[in-house]
């Protein structure tokens, strides 16, 4: 294997393992269940899964997508999440040739979990959004120290911008349009990317959300969709821009 592909390959393997945890956490966090210590079980027969059942991607393929004990179909969300997580690791390794690839992978995996939680439960928990803000500032201090002030401003600007939008929407429409989790996730975007990148994050997420609203109309028409998990669109926009925005760019 070429040396240039070694890091992406290793991060892809790590990503598949992390993806298994992400899939589990996205189910157990909303139920307030134990994540680390609780054993994995088949959702159909409730039998504990052994090591042979838990090898990311490989087990699903080897078992042909069925439980080894009861033969019930395994939800496809698990291998899809593992594959997405592996792809995040591989892409991060291609984008960065040093330890920043690990930071990019961690950001991507974290955002994958947040995106899943928002998509499936309309929930962006504080226990995940607040640490992501702190990690963004720490990563900036380590990899791009001259940009730390920009990113500190970005964290504050991200939260303030969404808070103002939420207040304005509530006054105009008489109901909530943005949750507190969206504000904290946008603050995390500023902490990782800087204030000058926030408009691009918002634009990318808004275009994706609008596209989904158009192809998945509500009962009264495409522009009257009752609710969209905006964090699920913010999350990939933040990660993609972290990979492609020029290092040291300050607007």
N, C-alpha and C positions, 0 to 999 in steps of 0.2 A: 504493500500500500504506500502511495506517495505520502511524503511527510505533510504536504499541504492538506491532505484529506484525513490525517490522523485525528486531529482535534475535532473536526465535525463528526467523524465516525464515533469517537468516544462520547461526545455530547449527545449524539443520537441514541446510543445505548442507555446512557444515563437518563435521557428524556423519556424513553419507553418505561423505565422503572418509575420515574417520577409521575408519569401519566397514570400508572396504575394507582398510585396514591391519590392523585387529583380526582380520578373517577370515584374512588371510595369516599374521599372527603366531601365531594360535591353532593353525595347522598346523605352522609351522616351529619354534616354540620347543621343543615336545616332541622334535623330531628333531635339535635342536641345529644347525639350519641358519641361514645368514645371512638376516637379515630385511630390513635396509635396502638392502644392495647387491645381493642376489640378484634376478635378473629373474623376473617372473611368467611362468609357462608353463601351457599347457593340460595338465590331468592325464591326458588321453587320448593326444594326439599329441606332447606335450612340446615343441611349437613355442612360441617366445617370443611373448608377447602384446604387441601394439602399443598406442599411446595410444587408438585407436578402440575397443579391446576393454576398456579399463580405466576408462571413465567410470562412476562408481558409479550403480547402478540403471538408468541410461539404456542402457548397453551391453547389459545383460541383456535389457531389453525390446526394443531395436532388433534384436538378434540372435535374438530369440525363444527365448532360453535355450539356444542351441547355439553351439559353437565355430565361428568364421568359416572356419576352415581344414578341419577334419576332420568337422564336423557333429555331434560328440558332444555329448550333453546336459551343460550346466553344472550343477554341484551347486547346489541351491536354497539351501544354507546361506549362500552369498555374498550374494545380494540380501536375504535375511532379516536377516543381520547388519547390512548397510548400512542397511536400513530401520529396524531397532531403534536403531542408532546415531543416525540422523537424528531419530528420535522422542525420544531422550534429549536431544539438543541443543534441539529445539523446546520440550519440556516445561521444560527448565532456563531457557530464555528467557522462558517464561510465568511461572515461579515467582519469578524475580528480574529486576529491571529495570536492574541495574547490572552491574559487573564480576564480582559473585558468581555470575552466570549462567555465566560461563566456568569458574569453579571447580566449579560443580555439574555442568557438562557433562564436564569432565575427570574428575571423580569417577565419573560414570556410565559413561564410555567405559572407564576403567580397570577398574571392576568388571565391565563386560561381558566384557572379556578374561579376567579372573580366573574369572568364572562359567563361561565356555566351557571353559577349561582344566580346571576341576574337573569339570564335567559330562562331558566327553569323555575325560579322562585321569586323574581323581582326583588332580590336581596343582595346588598353589598355590605357585608358585616364590618363593623368598626375594627374587629380584631385582625382583619386583613388589609383594610384601607389605610389605617393609621401607620402600621409598620412599613407599608409600601412607600409612604411619603418619607419616612426616616431613612429607609434604605436608599431611596433615590438621592437624597442629599449626601449620604455617606459615600455612595458610588461616585458622585460628582467630585466630592472632596478628594477621593483617591485617584480617580482617572483624569479628571479635568479641573484641578484646583482653581484656575483663573475664572471658571464659570460658576463657582459656588454661589456668588451673590446673585447672578442671573437666575439660578435655579431656586434659590430661596425666595426671590421675588416671584418667580413662576408659581411656586406652591401657594403663596398667598393670593396671587392674581387669579389662579385657577379656581380656588375656593370662592373668592369674592365675585368673580364673573358669573359663576353658576348660581350663587346666592341671589344676585341681582336679577338674573333671568327668572329664577323661581319666584321671587317676590313680584316681578312684573307680570308674569303669567297668572299668578294667583289673583292679582288685582283685576286683570282683564277678563279672565275666564271664571273666576270664583271657585277654582279648585286647584289642587296641587298638580304641577306639571313635571317637576324634577324632585327627586328624593335627596335626602342628605347624603346618601351613599354616592350619588353621581357627583356631588360637589367635592367629596373627599377623593374620589377617583380622579377628577380633573386636577385637583391639587397635586396628587401623585404624579400626574402627567407633567405638570410644571416642575416638580422636584427632579424628575429624571431628564427632562428635555429643555427646560428653561422657558421663560415667559414668551420669547420670540417664536417658539414653535407651537404654542397653544392654538393660534388661529388655524393652523394646518391640521392639527389633531381634530379640532371641532368640525372643520370642513369635511374631512374624510369620514368621520363618524356620522355626520348629518346626511351626507350623500348616500352612505350605505343604509342608514335608517329609512330615508325617503324611498329608496329603491325597494326595500322590503315592504314598506307601507303601500306602495303602488301594486306590488304583485300579490300581497296578502290583504285585500281590502276588508274593512269591517262590515258590519251588517248594513250600514247606511252609505257606503261609498269609501273609496281608497283614502281620502283625506280626513275621514272621521274615525280612524282606528282608535279604539278606546285607550289602549295602553301599549307602549313599546318599551322593552328593557334597554334603555339607551346605554347603560354600562356595557352591555354585550357588544355594542358597536364602538364604544370608546376604547375598550381593551385592546383589540387588534390594531386600531389606529395608533395607539401609543407605542406598542411594540415595534410595528413596522417602521415608524419614524425614528425610533431609537436605533434601528439597524442602518437606516439610510441617511440620517442627518449628518452633515459633515462635522467631524470633531473640531472643536474650537470655533464653530460658527456662532456668532453673537448678534445675528440680525443684520 
